[in-house]
């Protein structure tokens, strides 16, 4: 997606983001595809839950899983505060940025702290200093501290988030 297309999408979604905020200020720009008493699923229904591995094990194995479809359990450390278009997953020292395939769905911005289950593709990406600053700003952090580099990244196709 080009910068212009992303900018236009943001402009189009801004009123919806404000309207979608719940009483506590959380933004929910995507509707879940599955809802139970215990959880909501976004993107697509999660598959292969029994083969899920923790983020720490995935990062420790690193190169073995690059480019492969994975099922993962992880804690949501931080969520994009603007619209929930990415989050930072953390398991001890293991960290990965989670985005959503084709920018096709988002998660609620109040998902931080929850243990989630997801399907996606495991990657290692280079990010520029400008991208790092943008990400930090969207997380509500000081962008001046950001630097470029390499990071683990998962492009999710489905995510299950517990309620409550």
HELIX and SHEET records of a PDB file:
HELIX    1   1 UNK A    3  UNK A   20  1                                  18    
HELIX    2   2 UNK A   49  UNK A   51  5                                   3    
HELIX    3   3 UNK A   55  UNK A   61  1                                   7    
HELIX    4   4 UNK A   62  UNK A   65  5                                   4    
HELIX    5   5 UNK A  101  UNK A  103  5                                   3    
HELIX    6   6 UNK A  129  UNK A  138  1                                  10    
HELIX    7   7 UNK A  143  UNK A  145  5                                   3    
SHEET    1   A 7 UNK A  34  UNK A  35  0                                        
SHEET    2   A 7 UNK A  39  UNK A  42 -1                                        
SHEET    3   A 7 UNK A 149  UNK A 162 -1                                        
SHEET    4   A 7 UNK A  94  UNK A 100  1                                        
SHEET    5   A 7 UNK A  86  UNK A  91 -1                                        
SHEET    6   A 7 UNK A  69  UNK A  79 -1                                        
SHEET    7   A 7 UNK A  53  UNK A  54  1                                        
SHEET    1   B 4 UNK A  34  UNK A  35  0                                        
SHEET    2   B 4 UNK A  39  UNK A  42 -1                                        
SHEET    3   B 4 UNK A 149  UNK A 162 -1                                        
SHEET    4   B 4 UNK A 115  UNK A 127 -1                                        
END                                                                             
